Amino acid sequence: MTTKKQKTERKKRKLEHWQVIALYLMIYDVIAVNAAYFLGLWFRFDCTYSAIPGEYLSAYLKFAPWYTVFSVFVFWALRLYNSVWRFASYSELLRIGLSTVITFLFQIIGITFVIQRMPMSYYLFGTIIQFCLITGIRFSYRFVLLERTRKQKEEEGPLHHIMLIGAGQAGQIILRDVERAKEPKGKVCCIIDDNPNKWGRYMESVPIVGGRDDILASAKKYKIDQILLAIPSASAAERRDILNICKETKCEMKILPGVYQFVTGEVSLSKMKDVAVEDLLGREPIKVNMDEIFRYISGKTILVTGGGGSIGSELCRQIAAHAPKRLVIFDVYENNAYDIEQELRSKYPHLDLVVLIGSVRDTRKINDVFETYKPDIVYHAAAHKHVPLMETSPCEAIKNNVMGTYKTAHAALKNGCQRFVLISTDKAVNPTNIMGASKRLCEMVIQTMDKISRTGREDLLPLLGSHYEDSEEALAEVAATCENPGANGERKYRTEFVAVRFGNVLGSNGSVIPLFKKQIAKGGPVTVTHPDIIRYFMTIPEAVSLVLQAGTYAKGGEIFVLDMGAPVKIDTLARNLIKMSGLTPDVDIKVEYTGLRPGEKLYEEKLMAEEGLTKTDNDLIHIGKPIPFDTDEFLRQMEKLAVVAYGNDPDIRSYVEEIVPTYHAAKDDLKLHGETYKKLFNKATENNY
């Protein structure tokens, strides 16, 4: 009976497959090195064995055993028996060449000085033949496997016919990856590059057929169904121009994210990503001074309200990466808060993270948060933002956005917070809906709070609307705190209040991109409110970078505005998404116009006409000069607005109009700002986006 120990010993004695192959190679090499120099002698004498002089043949035979042993030793020392030859490349070829040179020198010195001098052609032909035989057997194995893989891929199913854009180093790496990859099955049929010097030439046997003007014709000629863009050094505008041509081919498109992957050596087929809408916007990403942000955030306690939302969660990610003393996430929706909590605890196990559930409308709760954790910096991202929903629930927009901002800012002021950053929107400019008007009111709250912070008149601030949601005991407790703010009744810092205003965020909750994608997946129709509607867009990381940078620039009372480039036509956005899915608008997927929704206007502005712009150290970030208003009168109006909002008065819009003079009905928008709209519309049309 076989014991377990005997089975283990038998397994140890069994040779691995590669060791068997190495043994066969060694036997082959013994034959090859001897055959090579014999053939060299044979060629020297006109390929006639009988013509070879006896002394040369005798010298060859005497030296052969010594040469064989030496050659096998050199091959073993240079690892020619344990390389994975199916992946043989330049490294293996270099080592074969080095082994040939070493054995050639040994042949010359050994046979010449020990036995006798041989004809020069013997050395020359012998060396060349040996190199060919040693190299041929090894690289033929790789060739056979590649050919077998290619045939298997052809037999298993139809290949992707791929067009590669970019004949540089990154393109060459992607090309080789495609040839080696089992999945996805594909064949690069042609290459596009704007360098005329490369046209008509070949890279890895694939023709470089021309520049970007040849994309459409080549796609048709080679029956292309997939396009890979591998130009990591291209600017955003260049990528946009190329992709705008590619999307007309109805091919699947993938892109190498950027030059960072190229520098770090992360260029590969697996790193290619699907082309996203932001790739077609053609604007360079915002560049911020991360060192400045790091110095500003590091070692501080940060509070993010609405920390589970699209902007709030990205704020938490970037803040967590900059070594804060403590990060406090405050959100009313526990599912979102839980998701970001789990993500951050996994990625930053040593982060002092506190996650709290509550509403910014709850005076006692928000004051308790500030008293307990004493945040140095607050990023206020908690808000209702859906325009149509807020049009049907205007009082909720005021209670959550305006009163919530007021209560949070009030608590920050009373507890000695250093800086308060409000997340605002371009919809606050000349608002035509209650959501935009509420955000303009939030900006006015921030400006008021900053003025009061400068003058030290915080004792005059009312507790707006608090009596609707808090008990008398709680109000008394909060009032006592307000009369004696901070530790020992002294505030350590003057709180600096600022607002950051930007446009629509790509991919955020409720944005048009996810909606359009769902509609396309269902087979349509894709619904656009108006064929001429235009918007400014930015990515979530850009928005957050702006917010963080604004925190470092803040001196108090500013409204920071991002230069978001050219506006985007939503109709073009929808049609491009359809094309990027390989479908034809109005043929495969219908585009329907549903009409402007309540409170929606054709275009958004970044600044009011009365606001001027000043530059910051970042060319893409500007500061709008605050519009002056009577803060005392504003606070009295806010008290009245709180009563109206908490009383759910259906006529609340008229009260908002009294406080925000730029708020007007959507139907009057085009009349009031027609010329501005025409300029923006023409700019969006010129950029085809």
N, C-alpha and C positions, 0 to 999 in steps of 0.2 A: 504494500500500500504506500502511495506517494505522500510524503509529509509536506506540510506547508513550507518548511525550510528548504526542502529539495526543489519545490516549485519556484521559490524565490531565487535560488542559485541558478536554476535553468534559465530563468528570465534574464539574469545578469549575464550569463554566457551567450545569450542570443544577440547577434549583431543587429544594430539598427540598419534601416534601409540605406541611409546615406553612407554608412561605413562599407556596405557591400558595393555601392557605386564607386566609392573611393578605391576599393581594392581592384575593381575592374579597370578604373582609370590608371592605376599604378601599373598594371599588367600591360595596358595599351601603351603607356609612356615608355616602358622598357623596350617594346617593339619599335615604337616611333623614333626614339632618339638614335637607335642603331640603324634603322632603315633610312633615316634622313642622311647620314653621312655615307652610307653605302651608295645611296642614289647619287650623292654628290660626286663620288668617285666614278660611278657608272656614267654619269653625264659627261665627266671630263674626258672619257675615252669613247666618245661617240655612241654611247648606249650599247657598247659591245663588251660582254663579260670577258671574253677571251683576250681582249686587247688590254685588259688591266694588268700592269706589271706585277709580278709575284711579290716584290718587296713592299709595294704599296698595300696590296691585299693583306700581306702578313702583318704589316704595321697596324692596319685598321683592326684586324682580329685580335691582336695582342692588347691594344688599348681599349677595346670595346667594353670589357667587364668593369674596368676602372671608371670609364666615362659613364656607364649605366648607373653604377652605385652613386657616383657624385651627382648626376642629374636628378635622380629620384630624391636624394637628400635635399637638394636645392628647391625642388618643387614642393616638398613637404614643408621646408622652412618658410617658404613664401605662401603657404596656406592654399596651394592649388588643389588640395584633396578634400578640404572641408568648406569650400565656398558653396553657396546655394546658386547653382548655375542657371536655374530658370530665371534668376534676376541679374545675371551677369551684365556688367556695364564697364565703364571706363576704368574703374579700380582694378577689376580682374584682368583687363587687357594690359594695364600698366605692369602688373605683377608677372604676367606671362612674358612681356617684353624684357623685364629685368632679369628673369630666370634665363632667357635666351642669351642675353649679353654675358652673364656670369659663366654659363656652360660653354659659350663660344670661346671666352678667354682661357678657360681650363683646357679646352680641346687644343687650342693653338700652343699653349705653353707645354702641356703634358706630352702630347704626341711628338711635338717638334724636338724638345730638349731631351726627352727620355728615350724615344725610339728613333724617329727620323723625320726629316722635313717632308711634308706632303705638298702636292700642287695647290696653288692659291685657289683655284676653282673648287677644290675639295672643301676648303673652309667656308667659302662663300656660299656655294650651293647647299652644303650641309646645314648651315645655320638658317638659311631661308626656308628650306624644306621642313626643318624641325619646328620653326615658329608656326608655319602653316598647319602642320599636323597637330601640334599641341593646341593651338587656338581653334582650329576647325572643329575638333571633336567636342570641345566644351561649348562653344557658341552655337553649334548646330543643335544642341539639346534645347537651348533657349528658343531658337528659331522654330524648331518642330513644335514646341509647346505653344508658342504664340500663334502659329498657323493652325494648330488644332483648336485653340480657343476661338480664333476668328471663325472657323468653319462651324463650330458648335453654336456660336452666337447667331450666325446666319440661319442655321437649321432650326434653332429654338423659336425664332420669331422675327418679325420685321425690325430692321435697324432704324434708329433715329438718324435722319440725315441732318447733320449738324453743320452750321456755319460758325466759324470762330472769328471773332473780331478782335484783332490785336496780334501782330506777328512779332512781338517782343519776347523777353525772357519769360514773363508770366504766361503768355500765350503758348510758348513751347512746353511749359510744365503742364498746363491744362491739356494740351494736345496729347502728350504722352500718357497722362492719367486716363484720358478717354480710351486710348488704344489698349491700356492694360485692364481697365475696369470690366468686371463682369456685369455690373448693374450701374447705371442704366445701359442697355444695349444701344450702342451708337457708333457712328462713323463720321469723322470730320471730312466733309466733301470739299470744302473750300475755305479760304482764309481772306479776311478783309483787313487792309491796313492803309492808312492815309499817306504813308511814305512811298512816293512814286518809284524810288530806288529798289523797292522790294517787289513791285508788280512784275508778273510773268515768271517769277522764280518759285522755288518749292521749299517748304519746311517739313521735314519728316515725310517726304513724298506727297505732300498735300499742296496744291497750287494756291499761290497768293494771287487772287483774280483782280484786285483793284481796290479803290477807296470806298468811302461811304456812299458815293453816288452810284456804285455798282451793287449795292445791297439788294434792291428790289429785283433787278434783272438776274442776279446770281441765285437768289432764293428760288426764283421760278425755274431757272435752268437746271439746278441741282436737286430740285424737289425738296427743299429744306423744310423741316418741321420743328427744328430747335435751333436757337441762336444763343451762343455763349459770348458775353462781352468780358474780355480779359485785358482791360487797360486800367490798372489800378492808379496810375498817375494822372489820369484824365480829370479835368476840372468838372464841377457839377454841370456847368453849361454845355461842355462838350459831350458829357454822357447823355444829357437831355436831348441834344440835337440828334445823336446817333440813335437813341431809343425811340425818338419820335418817328424816325424812318423805319426802324425795325418793327414797330407795332403795326405798321401797314401791311406787313407780310403775313399776319395772322399766325405767326409761329410762337411756340413757347419760348420765353426769354428768361435767361439767367445771367447774373452779373456778379463779378468779383467785388466784394464790399468796398475795398479801397486800398490805398498805398500802405496802410498799416500792416495788412496781412502780408504784403509783398516784402516789407522790410523785416518782419519777424519770421519769415520763412513759412507762413501759413497758407501759401498758395497751393491749392489742390482742387480737384473736381468737387470734393465734399464741402469745400468752403463757398462754392458758388451758391447764391441765394436767388430766389424768385425776384423778378423786377417788381419793386413796389412803386406806389404812386409818387412817393417823395423823390424817387430817382428821376421822375419826369418833370419835377418842379424847376430844376435848373438853377437853384440858388445854393451857394456855398454854405455849409453849416456854420452856425455861430461859433466863433472861437472866443473862449473866455480865459481869463487868467486864473487857472486852477490853483496855483501857488498862493495867490491873493485870497482866494476863497478858502483854502485850507487854513491859512493863518487866522482868518476871520472866524471860522466855525470851530476849529480845534480847541478842545478844553472847555466848551460852553454847553449849557443845557439848552436844548432846542425843543420847542413845541410846534407840532404841525397839526393844525385843525383840518378836518377832512382828509386825514392821512391815509385813508383807504381808497380814495378816488384816483382817477387817472393821473392828475398832476400831483396830488398829495403823496401818492405811493412812490412816484419817481423822485420827488423831493426827499422822501425818507431814504431811498436807496443811495442817492448821491451824498446826503448828509452823513449816513452811516459809514460811508467810505472815507470820510474826512475826520475821523477820530474825535467825535463830540464827547463831552463829559457824560452827557445823558441825552437820549432821544425819547421824547414823549409824544406818542401818537394818540390823537383824540378824534373819535369818529362816532357818529350815531348808528352806522350800519355795521353790525358785528361781523358779518361774513367777510366783507372787504378788509376790516381791521385784522381779522384772524389770518387771512391770506398773507398780508404783508408782514405780520408778526412772524409767521412760520418761515417765510423767505429770509428775513433779516437774521433771525436766530440761527438759521442753518449756515448762512454765509458769513456772519460776524458773531461767532459764539461768545466773544468777550465784550460785546457791546452792552452798555447799560441801557436796556430798552424797557420802556413802560408803555403799555397799551391800555387806554381807558375808553370806555363806552359812555357817551353822553351827548347832549345837544348844546350847541353854542347859544341857544335861546333860553337855557336854564341858568339864570343869574347866579343862584347859589352854587351850582355845580362848577361853572366856569371860574368863579372866584375861588372855590375850594382847590381847583387844579393849580391856579397861580400861587395861592398861599402855600400849598404843600410842596410844589416842585420848583418854584421860583425860576421860571425860564428866563434866560438871557435874551433869546431871540425867538420871535413868533412868526411863523409863516401861516397866514390865514387863508386856507384853500376851501373851507367849508362853505358851500353855497348851493342853492338851486340854480340850474343853468339852462334847462330846457325851455326854449322860447314859447312854443305852442302850449305846453302844460301850464306855464306860469300865466299865460293870457287867460286861461280858464280859472286859475286860482291866484289872483293878484295879491290877495292879503297874505297868502303863504310866502310869496316872494319877498314881501316887505318884512314879515316877521322873521324869516330865516336869514335872508341876505343882509338887510339893513339893521334890524334889531340885534341879530346875531353878531354882526361885525361890531356894532356899538358896544355890546356887552363884553365881547372879548377884548376890544381895544381899551375899554374902561378898566377892566381887570388888569390889563398889562400896565396901564398908566399908574394905577394905585399900588401895584406891587413892584415897581422899580425895574420893569423890563427895559433892556437897552434899546431894542429895535423891534418894530412891528412892520411886517411886510404883507400888504394886501394883494391877493391875486385878483386882478381886474380883467377887463375885456374891451375889445374895440367896439362892442355893442353899447358901451357907456357913452360913446360919442354921438351926439344928436339922436338919442334913443327913440325908436318908434314902437317899442314894446316894453312891458312892465319889467321884464328881466333886465334889459339894458338900463332902464331908468333906475332900478334898484341898485345896480352896480355903480351908476353915477352917484347915487346917494351914499353908497359905501365910500367912494373916493372923497366925497365931501365930509363924511364922518372922520376919515383919516386926516384930512387937512385941518379940520376943527380940533381934533385931538392933539395934533402936532402944535397948533397955536396955543392951546391951553397948557400943553406940556412946557412950552417956552415961558409962558407967563406965570405958571404955578397956580392957576385958578381951578384946579380939578375939584375943589370942594363945591363948585357951582354945578357940576355935572349931575343931571337927573338920572334916576334909575328907570330908564324908559321901558314901559310895559311890564315891569317886573311884577307888579301887583296882580297881574292876571295869572301868573304861573307859580308864584311863591307865597308861602304862608307869611303871616305878619311877623312871626318869630324869626323866620329866615331873613325877612327884609330888615328887621332890626339888627340882626347879626351882620348883614352885608353893609348896612349904613354905618355901623360902628367901625367896621374895617376901613371904610372909605374915609372916615374922619381921622383915623390913625393908621395911615398906610405904611407898609414895609416894616422891617425890623426896627424896634425901638422908636416907631413913629417917624422914621426918616427914610426918604427914598435915596438910594445910592446913585441912581442914574436919571438923567432926563431922557424919557423915552422918545426915540425918533420914529415917526410914522411915515411910511412911504407906500405907494401903490405901484404895481407893475401891470402894464396893459399890453396885451398881445391878441392875435387873431385866433382863428379856429385851429384846433390841435388835431393832427392826423392820428387816427386810431384811438382817440379817447372815447370813453363811454358816451354813446349817443351821437357821435359824429357821423357824417354822411358815408364815409368809406366802408365801415362795417355793414351799414344798411345796404349800400349798393352791392356789396359782395354777396350778401344773403339773397338779394333779389336776383342776381345773376345765377347763383347756384340753383335757385328754384325755376330757372328758365324765363324769368322776367314777369312782367315788364319792370324796367328801372324807372322810378318816378323822380322827376325833377320838377321843382315848383315853378320855375320860369326859365325860358331859354336864354335870357340875358342876365341872370343873376350871377354876381361875382363875389368872391371872398378872398381874404388873405389866409394863408396856411403856414403852419410850422409844425415841426415834430415835437413829441413830448420831451425828449432830452434837451432840445433847444429851448423850449419854454422854461424848463427847470433851470437850465444854465443861466438864462436871463434873470430869473428870480434870485438865484444865488448871487450873481454878479451885482444886481441892484442892491442887495443887502450890504455889499462892501462899499458901494458908492454913496449910500444914503447919508444925508445930512439932516433930513427932516422936511416933510411936506411935499416932496417931489412926486411926480407921476412919470415913471420910466416907460419909454415906448420903444419897441423893437422895429428896426427897419426890416420889414418882411419881404422886400423885393416887389416884384410885379404881382398884381392880384390874379386870381384864378377863376376862369369861367366854370361853374359847376356842371354845365351841360357838357363841356369838353372833358371834364374830369370823369363824368359817368361814361362817356363814349370811349375814352381811353381805357378805362377799367374793362369794358366789354371787349375791346380789341386785345388787351393783354391776356384775356381768357381764351384767345383764339377764335373769337366769334365776331360777327358783323353786326354793328348797330342797325336797328330798324329792319334787319333781315332775320338774323337768328334771335336777337333780343330786342324787343321794342322799347323805345324811350318815350315815356308819356309825360306830358306837362300837366301838373295838377293845380296850378295857380298858387300865388303867394299865400302863405299861411297867416293867420292872425298875428299882427305885430311884426311880420317879416318885411325887410326892405331889400331892394335890389343890390345894394352895396353897403359895406361897412367902412367906417373911417377910423384912422388911428388917432387923430387929434381933432379937437374942435377948432373952428376958424379963429377963435380968440386966443388960442394957446400958441405960444412960440416955442421953438425948439432950440436947445443948446446941446452941444456935444459932450460926450464923456471920453474916457481913454479908449473905450471900445467903439469903433466906427459904426457898429450896427446897433448900438444902444444910445438913445437920446433921452433928454429930460424935457418934459413939457412944462412950461411955466404955468403954475396954478392960477385958475381964474379966481379973482378975489370975490368974497361975499361976506355978508354980515354974519359972523358966527353966533352971536347972541340971538339974532332973529332966527337963524337956522335951528338952534337948539329948541326955541319955543315952537317952531314948526314941527320939529321932530316929536315933541311931546304930544302934539295934536295928532300927528300921523300914527303914533303908537296906539292912541285911543281908537282911531279909525280902523287900524289893521287888526287889533285884537278884538274889536267889535265886529269884524268881518263885514264891514260896510261895502256894499257893491259899487258905491260911487268913489272908491278909493283913488281911481286914476285922476280925478279932478284935484284931489289933495296933492298928489304927486306932481302934477303940472304946476301947482303953485310954488313948489320948492325947486323943481328942475325946469327952468324956463326953456331949455333946449329939447324937452320931451314933447313930441307931437305925433299925431296919428300916422300910420304907415302910408295911408293913401296920399298924404301931403308931402311925402318924402321926396318924390321925383320932382315935384314943382319947386320945392325949396332948394334942392341941390342938383338940379338937372345937369348943369355944365360940369360939375365935379364928376358926376356919374359917367357922362360921355367920355371924359378924358380917361378915367379908369377902365371903362369898357374897351376903348380903343387900344389901350396898353395891353389888356388881357388878350385881345384878339390878335395883336401883333406878335405876341409871344406864343400864340397857339395854346396858351394855358392861363 
